[in-house]
Amino acid sequence: MKAMQAFEVELVLQAIEHRWGYDFRGYARTSITRRIENVMRRHQICHVSELIPRVLHEPVFFDDMVSDFSITVTQMFRDPPVWKKLLLEVLPLLETYPFFKIWHAACATGEEVYSMAILLQEAGLLERATLYATDFNDTALAYARSGRYPKENMVQAEENYLAAGGVHTLDNYYYAQGNSVEMHQYLKNHIVWANHNLTCDHSFGEMNLILCRNVLIYFTQPLQNRALELFAQSLSGGGVLCLGSRESLSFSSVASRFSVISSGKRLYKYKN
C-alpha cells in the first residue's frame, strides 16, 4: 500500500459526501488518512482509487468503512472526576426542573449514556429525565441500544463507578448472560437512540445538558466551531455543556456565550 496523496484523500471524501451525504472533510487529515489506511489494509486494497467505486456502489463496504471513521473508544464512567463533578454541581441544577433533557452527542457504543442513567437513578432524578443518544454509526448505535457489554469490562467499570461517587455496586444495574452483561430495562426506557451527524445535521432540541467528550479533537477548527454552534443552539438558557479533557471553548466562536463551571473538567454553562 503506497503513501496517500492529499488529493486522493479529498477524492474519497468527495465520493462519500456525494453518495451518502456524510461530510468528513472537516476531520483532521492525519486522523482521517489513518482511518482510510485501516480500511485499505483490512480489505487488502493497494490503491486509493480502488476505494471510490466501492464507496459509490457497495453499501455493505461503506457501512464497514464508516465504522472505522467513527470514534467508538469509550468506557462506563470514564474519567471518574468528571462524573463526580457532574454529580455534585450539575445534577443539583437539573433537580430544579420538573423534567429535563440530556443529549449525548457522538455516543459511540453507549457506555457513557448508561453511566448517566445510573447517576440519575441514584440521585432520584431518572424518572424526570429523557436521554437522547446520537451517533452517525448505525452499527455502534445498535450495539448501544442492546445494552449488552463484555463481562470482563465491568471490572474497570466498577472501579470507575465507585471513584465517581457511586453508592451501590454496579451489578445492581445489569444482569449477567454468560460472558456478557445487559443493562436493566428501566435504564433503557429513558434513552432515545438516533442517527445524527455533527458535521452536517441540525440542532437537537432544547437540552438542559449536552455531553460530547473527546470527539472535537478529531475535527479541524472550522468543524469544531460548527459543532459548538450547534450545541449552543441546542441548549436552553442555563444549560450545561460537558467536553472532553483535551477540548475547550477557549478561542472558539461560542466562547462568549458560556460561563465556566469548571475549566479543569470542561464544564460550561450557557448564558443566553
DOZATOR-734544 format. One line per field, with one value per residue (C-alpha): x, y, z; residue in one letter. Coordinates in Angstrom, 3 decimals. Each point is the difference from the previous one (the first is absolute). Layout:
east X; ...
north Y; ...
up Z; ...
r A; ...
END
This chain:
east 0.000; 1.645; -0.139; -3.134; 0.064; -2.205; -2.021; -0.733; -1.422; -2.085; -1.430; -1.042; -1.657; -1.800; -1.306; -1.323; -1.696; -1.502; -1.355; -0.946; -0.202; 2.677; 2.477; 3.311; 2.017; 0.117; 1.750; 3.697; 1.824; 2.504; -2.891; -2.112; 3.002; 0.847; -3.574; -0.011; 3.261; -1.632; -2.837; 2.400; 2.132; -2.985; -1.398; 3.429; -0.392; 3.243; -1.088; -2.265; -1.722; -1.438; -1.962; -2.150; -2.098; -0.506; -1.111; -2.406; -1.511; 0.411; -2.135; 1.393; 3.553; -0.919; -1.620; 3.212; 2.009; -2.178; 0.597; 3.696; -0.703; -1.978; 1.629; -1.341; 2.572; -1.958; -0.523; -2.533; 0.690; 3.178; 1.989; -1.731; 0.828; -2.172; -2.924; 0.497; -0.104; -3.199; -1.456; 0.888; -0.490; -2.189; -2.595; -1.136; -0.719; -2.011; -1.912; -1.601; -1.922; -3.166; 1.269; 3.298; 1.809; 3.587; 1.772; 2.978; 1.418; 2.237; -0.915; 1.877; -0.951; -1.973; 1.912; -0.042; -3.773; -0.651; 2.445; -2.126; -3.209; 1.556; 1.179; -3.511; -1.598; 2.149; -0.854; -3.727; -0.249; -0.288; -3.806; 0.215; 2.588; 0.092; 3.445; 0.599; 2.960; 1.203; 2.723; 0.421; 1.157; -3.102; 1.996; 1.207; -3.535; -1.444; 2.651; -0.763; -3.749; 0.409; 1.714; 2.157; 3.700; 2.826; -0.019; 3.769; -0.551; -1.948; 3.099; 1.350; -3.532; -0.563; 3.200; -1.024; -3.520; 1.187; 2.588; -2.777; -2.052; -2.130; -1.903; -0.805; 1.754; -0.217; -1.530; -3.216; -0.527; 0.613; -0.492; 2.521; -0.478; 2.937; 3.045; -2.001; -2.253; -3.142; -1.131; -3.407; -3.041; -1.031; 3.217; -0.655; -3.538; 1.365; 2.347; -0.863; 2.570; 0.289; 2.328; 1.495; 3.137; 1.734; 1.588; -3.248; -3.165; -1.940; -0.532; -1.591; -2.822; 0.094; 2.505; 0.884; 3.294; 2.129; 2.993; 2.424; 3.294; 3.214; -1.544; 0.803; 3.732; -0.416; -1.543; 1.653; -0.638; -2.833; -1.799; 0.536; -1.677; -2.879; -0.589; 0.285; -2.445; -2.384; 0.332; -0.644; -3.141; -1.125; 0.385; -2.673; 0.970; 2.163; 0.676; 3.346; 2.542; 2.558; 3.012; 2.989; 3.153; 1.995; -2.748; -0.941; -2.256; 2.950; 0.548; -3.186; -2.774; -2.362; 2.351; -1.731; -3.368; 1.112; 1.226; 2.400; -1.204; 3.277; 2.787; 1.907; -2.998; -1.138; -3.448; -1.674; -3.369; -1.882; -0.766; -2.801
north 0.000; 3.209; 3.295; 2.032; 3.399; 2.808; 0.187; -3.749; 0.397; 2.940; -2.103; -2.772; 2.491; 1.658; -3.378; -0.742; 3.394; -0.219; -3.550; -0.200; 3.572; -0.465; 2.863; -0.996; 2.767; 1.912; -2.831; 0.453; -1.411; -2.056; -1.743; -0.579; -1.187; -2.523; -1.300; -0.339; -1.942; -2.329; -0.719; -0.655; -2.307; -1.985; -0.452; -0.527; 3.021; 1.282; 3.240; 2.764; 0.162; -3.470; 1.410; 2.370; -2.498; -2.079; 3.045; 0.948; -3.410; -2.290; 0.968; -2.810; 1.123; 3.601; -1.005; -1.769; 3.069; 2.329; -2.217; 0.816; 3.727; 0.281; 0.176; -2.924; -0.111; 0.563; -1.442; 0.164; 2.936; 0.776; 2.789; -0.362; 3.545; 1.414; -2.176; 1.044; 3.649; -0.674; -1.665; 2.829; 3.088; -0.794; -2.403; 2.560; 2.355; -2.684; -0.689; 3.448; -1.101; -2.126; -1.708; 0.350; -1.229; -1.150; -0.498; -2.343; 1.067; -2.506; -2.610; -2.876; -3.305; 1.638; -0.708; 3.693; 0.161; -2.878; 1.575; 3.143; -1.994; -1.711; 3.326; 1.421; -3.087; 0.296; 3.701; -0.766; 1.917; -2.677; 0.144; 3.685; -0.563; -0.775; -0.880; 0.496; -2.037; 0.631; -1.135; -0.294; -3.626; -2.215; -3.085; 1.691; 1.240; -3.503; -1.312; 2.820; -0.531; -3.663; 1.011; -3.131; 0.225; -2.477; -1.106; 0.533; 3.745; 0.261; -0.281; 3.358; 1.391; -0.864; 1.813; 3.039; -0.055; -0.020; 2.722; 2.086; -0.100; -3.089; -1.048; -3.660; -2.540; 0.164; -3.462; 1.523; 1.388; -2.998; -3.752; -2.535; -2.138; -2.351; 2.078; 3.213; 2.233; 1.892; 3.285; -0.058; 0.995; 2.825; 1.799; -0.598; 1.378; 3.531; -0.051; 1.035; -1.157; 1.826; 0.444; 3.491; 1.342; 2.979; 0.948; 0.637; -0.454; 2.701; 0.929; -2.504; 1.361; 2.054; -1.816; 0.619; -1.887; -1.003; -2.330; -0.338; -1.280; -0.645; 0.339; 3.605; -0.762; -1.893; 3.048; 2.948; 3.403; 0.966; -3.288; 0.372; 3.415; -1.485; -2.660; 2.502; 2.357; -2.932; -0.733; 3.647; -0.048; -3.222; 1.153; 1.708; 3.035; -1.122; -3.331; -1.727; -1.203; -2.680; -0.522; -2.356; 0.541; 1.169; 2.299; 3.558; 2.886; 2.385; 1.748; -1.567; 1.933; -0.580; 0.749; 3.267; -1.754; -2.275; 0.415; -2.476; -2.458; -1.913; 0.655; -3.081; -2.281; 1.872; 0.940; 3.156; 1.687; 1.624; 3.645; 0.784
up 0.000; -1.164; 1.902; -0.678; -1.635; 1.334; -3.232; 0.227; 3.495; -1.232; -2.856; 2.395; 2.353; -2.911; -1.146; 3.499; 0.275; -3.510; 0.391; 3.660; 1.316; 2.660; -0.056; 1.583; -1.622; 3.282; 1.830; 0.759; -3.024; 1.974; 1.773; -3.118; -2.025; 2.689; -0.038; -3.797; 0.271; 2.541; -2.420; -2.869; 2.111; 1.263; -3.516; -1.584; -2.273; -1.507; -1.703; 1.289; -3.395; 0.680; 2.934; -2.031; -2.035; 3.116; 2.012; -2.792; -0.707; 3.033; 3.019; 2.165; -0.716; 0.804; 3.312; 0.947; -0.985; 2.076; 3.008; -0.362; -0.315; 3.205; 3.427; 2.035; 2.804; 3.205; 3.465; 2.814; 2.317; -1.917; 1.702; 3.415; 1.258; -2.792; 1.073; 3.609; -1.089; -1.938; 3.087; 2.370; -2.168; -3.010; 1.348; 2.631; -2.930; -1.793; 3.208; -0.271; -3.138; 0.090; -3.167; -1.843; -3.104; -0.463; -3.329; -0.336; -3.362; -1.810; 2.607; -1.716; 1.660; 2.783; 3.210; 0.923; -0.468; 2.376; 2.452; -0.002; 0.470; 3.030; 1.435; -0.386; 1.533; 3.104; 0.286; -0.282; -3.294; -2.676; -0.157; -0.986; -2.722; -3.704; -1.339; -3.718; -1.269; -3.546; -2.355; -3.781; 0.319; -0.149; 0.979; 3.188; 0.717; -0.336; 2.394; 2.447; -0.232; 0.953; 3.245; -0.121; 0.850; 0.716; 3.631; 0.185; -0.564; 3.242; 2.210; -1.188; -0.197; 3.686; 1.000; -2.029; 1.435; 3.623; -0.688; -1.586; 3.200; -0.583; 3.108; -0.753; -2.196; -3.759; -0.280; 1.405; -3.502; -2.233; -0.099; -1.233; -3.104; -0.458; -0.897; -0.381; 2.072; -0.975; 1.506; 1.691; -2.029; 2.315; -0.970; -3.712; 0.311; 0.470; -3.018; -3.567; -2.580; -3.334; -2.958; -0.035; -1.678; 1.601; -3.332; -1.889; 2.104; 1.828; 3.655; 2.311; 2.141; 3.197; 2.173; 3.633; -0.236; -3.000; 0.216; -2.908; 1.335; -1.920; -3.454; -0.926; 0.189; -3.289; -1.735; -1.704; 1.598; -2.411; 0.665; 3.742; -0.218; -1.981; 2.645; 2.845; -1.737; -0.298; 3.723; 0.867; -2.161; 1.690; 3.617; 2.018; 2.076; 2.899; -1.692; 0.498; -2.551; 0.914; -2.273; 0.091; 2.014; -3.056; -1.304; 0.907; -0.976; 0.129; -3.339; -1.413; -1.722; 2.971; 2.909; 0.937; 0.307; 2.825; 3.558; 1.573; 2.630; 0.070; -2.498; 1.161; -0.529; -3.146; 1.307; -1.326; 0.566; -2.869; 0.798; -2.442
r M; K; A; M; Q; A; F; E; V; E; L; V; L; Q; A; I; E; H; R; W; G; Y; D; F; R; G; Y; A; R; T; S; I; T; R; R; I; E; N; V; M; R; R; H; Q; I; C; H; V; S; E; L; I; P; R; V; L; H; E; P; V; F; F; D; D; M; V; S; D; F; S; I; T; V; T; Q; M; F; R; D; P; P; V; W; K; K; L; L; L; E; V; L; P; L; L; E; T; Y; P; F; F; K; I; W; H; A; A; C; A; T; G; E; E; V; Y; S; M; A; I; L; L; Q; E; A; G; L; L; E; R; A; T; L; Y; A; T; D; F; N; D; T; A; L; A; Y; A; R; S; G; R; Y; P; K; E; N; M; V; Q; A; E; E; N; Y; L; A; A; G; G; V; H; T; L; D; N; Y; Y; Y; A; Q; G; N; S; V; E; M; H; Q; Y; L; K; N; H; I; V; W; A; N; H; N; L; T; C; D; H; S; F; G; E; M; N; L; I; L; C; R; N; V; L; I; Y; F; T; Q; P; L; Q; N; R; A; L; E; L; F; A; Q; S; L; S; G; G; G; V; L; C; L; G; S; R; E; S; L; S; F; S; S; V; A; S; R; F; S; V; I; S; S; G; K; R; L; Y; K; Y; K; N
END
